[in-house]
């Protein structure tokens, strides 16, 4: 029997009021997100992929359509229930590395802070070792490269034991070498059977996706399923 999707979207629409009238950011998007592997929301700037990611991260409520998480209708959840769902199940990584971390804490302290916020415990050195950051636990965030900071951001998601990892353009502000670190980290997370959902126009990142949902001007143009090499 096929595994049930972790997210199901049906007819999702998002509107924004502007002085010139209502602008539709996402229009009639229906999509299932598998419970493991990487799904990429791909498209140019303004295509609606980041908006859709915010909807999935429960930071933005759609104007139309339905969204379920593990079969539960998110619209029927109370505010505190949605907050608990985000805290315990959804890990979001932003495109600007510095926005994901607390600069006044050390590397290890950031991991412990993420775990404490989610009500979990972590062994910082174990996570740092998994992500190629062994020995940096006592460093300040400013001592890390942009790619290392993004790796640590994903480490914070691991520390929180999130079920789903959502990343918004995680390589867009990085040079090629730093982006390589993030691509390696995403592949590691996929290999660990996480559900990874990424919004990106980076073709190298898109190539990692087992499922690619392409958007254009807020509409879903198509979904590509791919068999990736083992």
Secondary structure, 3 states (H helix, E strand, C coil): CCCCCCEEEEEEEEEEEECCEEEEEEEEEEEEECCCEEEEEECCCCCCHHHHHHHHCCCCCCCEEEEEECCEEHHHCCHHHHHHHHHHHEEEECCCHHHHCCCCCEHHHHHHHHHHHHCCCCCHHHHHHHCCCCCCCCCEHHHCCHHHHHHHHHHHHHHCCCCEEEEECCCCCCCHHHHHHHHHHHHHHHHCCCEEEEEECCHHHHCCCCEEEEEECCEEEEEEECCCCC
